[in-house]
Amino acid sequence: MEIKLLVEGGAMKPGPAISQQLGPAGINVGQVITQINEATKNFKGLKVPVQLDVNTKTKHFEIKVFSPPVSGLLKRQLGIAKGSGEQKKMQVANASIEDIIAVAQTKLPNMLCKDLKSAVKTIIGTCVSLGILVENKPAKELEEEIESGKYDKEIKQEKTETSAEKREKLNLHFKEVHEAQEKQKKVEEAAAAAAAAAAEAEKAASAVVPGAAATAVAGAKTEEVAGAKTPAAKTPGAKPAATPAPEKK
């Protein structure tokens, strides 16, 4: 019997949902939780896929732990909460090649990649979608550089530690990028606000003008009708015109 779970690394807790999933197998829930927490302790703060293979007759079970999604591993490695919603305009972090290799090593056992270099390229692809710079460059550029062999030395040595000096330079570069992004964002927001205000003013003007025109037309018609109904004014002292005498035959 297979039971698939998604647990928080090193922090699985008993509850109704867990009991409902494990209950039919007839295994000791406490033992399962203890062993899963031990097996996933290196993934604290991440959601981890876990599979239990249970022998329902003997109640013996085996735990298979799968590494979290690449996006989750990258966020933890770089200390960010989420990726960018506008990858082409907004970048959220600046990773070193060592960061990428570290994530690739963790994920490799659950990937279909033939070697670490292939896994590194796959991780870079996720950096593109999350809006993460790598080595001060857009991640897309790193894909080409890795393919050309620029980072073969680091990959072969499986370097996963970034020196303090290099990290400082990466952080400084990202600070400049972030400040430029925020400045551009404010400019775009101001332009959007101005455009919205102009559109609202135009809408208000178009609503007022037709109303004024209609009022003017209505006034003209009223005057016309009033003029038609008012009798002609008589001149004081004027005599009525004499009726002509009939002609004699």
C-alpha positions as CSV (number, residue, x, y, z in Angstrom):
1,M,0.0,0.0,0.0
2,E,1.3,3.4,-1.0
3,I,0.5,6.6,0.9
4,K,1.7,9.9,-0.4
5,L,2.1,12.9,1.9
6,L,3.2,16.5,1.7
7,V,4.7,17.5,5.0
8,E,6.7,20.4,6.4
9,G,10.3,19.4,6.7
10,G,11.2,18.2,10.2
11,A,7.9,19.5,11.6
12,M,5.2,16.9,10.8
13,K,2.5,16.9,13.5
14,P,-0.4,14.6,14.3
15,G,-3.9,15.7,13.3
16,P,-7.2,14.6,11.8
17,A,-5.9,14.8,8.2
18,I,-2.9,12.6,9.0
19,S,-4.9,10.1,11.0
20,Q,-7.4,9.9,8.1
21,Q,-4.6,9.1,5.7
22,L,-2.7,6.6,7.9
23,G,-5.6,5.1,9.7
24,P,-6.6,2.5,7.0
25,A,-3.0,1.2,7.0
26,G,-3.2,0.2,10.6
27,I,0.3,1.5,11.4
28,N,1.6,3.4,14.4
29,V,1.0,7.1,13.6
30,G,3.5,8.3,16.2
31,Q,6.3,6.1,14.8
32,V,5.6,7.4,11.3
33,I,5.7,11.0,12.3
34,T,9.0,10.6,14.3
35,Q,10.7,8.8,11.4
36,I,9.4,11.3,8.7
37,N,10.6,14.2,10.8
38,E,14.0,12.7,11.1
39,A,14.2,11.9,7.4
40,T,13.1,15.5,6.4
41,K,15.0,17.5,9.0
42,N,17.3,19.0,6.4
43,F,14.3,20.6,4.6
44,K,13.0,22.7,7.5
45,G,10.6,25.4,6.4
46,L,9.8,23.6,3.1
47,K,7.0,21.4,2.0
48,V,8.4,18.0,1.3
49,P,6.8,15.1,-0.7
50,V,7.0,11.8,1.2
51,Q,5.8,8.4,0.2
52,L,5.1,5.5,2.6
53,D,5.3,1.9,1.3
54,V,3.2,-0.1,3.8
55,N,2.9,-3.8,4.2
56,T,-0.7,-4.0,5.6
57,K,-0.1,-7.6,6.9
58,T,3.1,-7.0,8.8
59,K,2.5,-3.3,9.4
60,H,6.0,-2.7,8.3
61,F,6.6,0.6,6.4
62,E,9.4,2.3,4.4
63,I,9.8,6.0,4.0
64,K,10.8,7.6,0.7
65,V,11.6,11.3,0.8
66,F,11.6,13.4,-2.3
67,S,13.3,16.8,-2.5
68,P,11.1,19.9,-2.5
69,P,10.3,21.8,-5.7
70,V,13.3,23.6,-7.2
71,S,11.6,27.0,-6.6
72,G,11.3,26.2,-2.9
73,L,15.0,25.2,-2.7
74,L,16.1,28.4,-4.5
75,K,14.0,30.6,-2.2
76,R,15.5,29.0,0.9
77,Q,19.0,29.1,-0.5
78,L,18.7,32.8,-1.3
79,G,16.5,33.9,1.6
80,I,13.6,35.2,-0.4
81,A,9.9,34.8,0.2
82,K,8.7,34.7,-3.4
83,G,9.7,35.0,-7.0
84,S,9.0,38.0,-9.3
85,G,5.7,38.4,-11.1
86,E,7.4,40.5,-13.8
87,Q,10.6,38.5,-14.6
88,K,11.7,40.8,-17.4
89,K,11.3,44.0,-15.3
90,M,11.8,43.0,-11.6
91,Q,14.6,40.8,-10.3
92,V,14.3,39.5,-6.7
93,A,17.8,38.1,-5.9
94,N,21.4,37.7,-7.2
95,A,22.7,34.1,-6.9
96,S,26.2,32.8,-7.2
97,I,27.0,29.8,-9.4
98,E,27.8,28.0,-6.1
99,D,24.2,28.6,-4.9
100,I,23.0,27.0,-8.1
101,I,25.3,24.0,-7.7
102,A,24.1,23.5,-4.1
103,V,20.5,23.4,-5.2
104,A,21.3,21.1,-8.1
105,Q,23.0,18.7,-5.8
106,T,20.0,18.5,-3.5
107,K,17.6,18.0,-6.3
108,L,19.6,15.7,-8.5
109,P,18.5,12.4,-7.0
110,N,14.9,13.2,-7.9
111,M,15.7,14.6,-11.4
112,L,16.0,12.9,-14.8
113,C,19.2,14.7,-15.5
114,K,22.2,12.6,-16.6
115,D,24.8,14.6,-14.5
116,L,25.3,17.6,-12.3
117,K,25.9,20.0,-15.2
118,S,22.5,19.1,-16.7
119,A,20.9,19.6,-13.3
120,V,22.6,23.0,-12.9
121,K,21.1,24.1,-16.3
122,T,17.7,23.0,-15.1
123,I,18.0,25.1,-11.9
124,I,19.1,28.1,-14.0
125,G,15.9,27.6,-16.0
126,T,13.9,28.0,-12.8
127,C,15.9,31.1,-12.0
128,V,14.7,32.6,-15.2
129,S,11.0,32.1,-14.3
130,L,11.5,33.4,-10.7
131,G,13.4,36.5,-11.8
132,I,16.7,35.6,-10.2
133,L,20.0,37.0,-11.4
134,V,23.0,34.7,-11.4
135,E,26.5,36.1,-11.2
136,N,25.2,39.6,-11.7
137,K,23.6,38.6,-15.0
138,P,20.1,37.6,-16.3
139,A,19.8,33.8,-15.7
140,K,19.2,33.3,-19.5
141,E,22.8,34.4,-20.2
142,L,24.1,31.9,-17.7
143,E,22.5,29.0,-19.5
144,E,24.6,29.8,-22.6
145,E,27.8,30.3,-20.5
146,I,27.3,27.0,-18.7
147,E,26.7,25.3,-22.0
148,S,30.0,26.8,-23.3
149,G,31.9,25.3,-20.3
150,K,32.6,28.5,-18.5
151,Y,31.7,27.0,-15.1
152,D,32.8,23.5,-15.7
153,K,35.6,23.8,-13.1
154,E,33.1,24.8,-10.3
155,I,30.7,22.1,-11.3
156,K,33.3,19.4,-11.4
157,Q,34.6,20.5,-8.0
158,E,31.0,20.6,-6.8
159,K,31.6,24.0,-5.2
160,T,28.6,24.9,-3.0
161,E,30.2,27.6,-0.7
162,T,30.2,31.3,-1.8
163,S,33.1,33.3,-0.3
164,A,32.2,36.2,1.9
165,E,33.9,38.6,-0.5
166,K,32.1,37.3,-3.5
167,R,28.7,37.4,-1.6
168,E,29.3,41.0,-0.7
169,K,29.9,42.0,-4.3
170,L,26.8,40.1,-5.4
171,N,24.7,41.8,-2.8
172,L,26.1,45.3,-3.7
173,H,25.3,44.7,-7.3
174,F,21.8,43.6,-6.5
175,K,21.3,46.6,-4.3
176,E,22.0,48.9,-7.3
177,V,19.7,46.8,-9.5
178,H,16.9,47.0,-6.8
179,E,17.2,50.8,-6.4
180,A,17.0,51.2,-10.2
181,Q,14.0,49.0,-10.4
182,E,12.2,50.9,-7.6
183,K,12.9,54.2,-9.3
184,Q,11.5,52.9,-12.6
185,K,8.5,51.5,-10.8
186,K,7.7,54.9,-9.3
187,V,8.0,56.6,-12.7
188,E,5.6,54.1,-14.2
189,E,3.2,54.4,-11.4
190,A,3.2,58.2,-11.7
191,A,2.6,58.0,-15.4
192,A,-0.3,55.5,-14.9
193,A,-1.9,57.7,-12.3
194,A,-1.6,60.7,-14.6
195,A,-3.2,58.8,-17.5
196,A,-6.0,57.6,-15.2
197,A,-6.6,61.2,-14.0
198,A,-6.7,62.5,-17.6
199,A,-9.1,59.8,-18.7
200,E,-11.4,60.6,-15.7
201,A,-11.3,64.3,-16.6
202,E,-12.2,63.6,-20.2
203,K,-15.0,61.4,-19.1
204,A,-16.4,64.0,-16.8
205,A,-16.1,66.7,-19.5
206,S,-17.9,64.5,-22.1
207,A,-20.8,64.0,-19.6
208,V,-21.2,67.8,-18.9
209,V,-21.0,69.2,-22.5
210,P,-24.0,67.1,-23.9
211,G,-26.1,68.1,-20.9
212,A,-25.4,71.8,-21.5
213,A,-26.2,71.5,-25.2
214,A,-29.5,69.8,-24.4
215,T,-30.5,72.6,-22.0
216,A,-29.7,75.2,-24.7
217,V,-31.9,73.4,-27.2
218,A,-34.7,73.0,-24.8
219,G,-34.6,76.8,-24.0
220,A,-34.7,77.7,-27.7
221,K,-37.8,75.5,-28.2
222,T,-39.5,77.1,-25.3
223,E,-38.9,80.6,-26.6
224,E,-40.2,79.5,-30.1
225,V,-43.4,78.2,-28.7
226,A,-44.0,81.2,-26.4
227,G,-43.5,83.5,-29.4
228,A,-46.0,81.6,-31.5
229,K,-48.8,81.9,-28.8
230,T,-48.3,85.6,-27.9
231,P,-50.7,87.9,-29.9
232,A,-49.3,90.9,-31.9
233,A,-49.0,94.1,-29.9
234,K,-51.5,96.9,-30.7
235,T,-50.4,100.5,-31.2
236,P,-52.2,102.9,-28.9
237,G,-54.7,105.2,-30.8
238,A,-54.6,103.3,-34.0
239,K,-58.0,102.9,-35.8
240,P,-59.1,99.7,-37.3
241,A,-58.8,99.6,-41.1
242,A,-61.9,100.6,-43.0
243,T,-63.8,98.0,-44.9
244,P,-63.8,98.8,-48.6
245,A,-67.3,99.7,-50.1
246,P,-68.8,97.3,-52.6
247,E,-68.4,98.2,-56.3
248,K,-71.4,99.6,-58.1
249,K,-72.5,97.8,-61.2
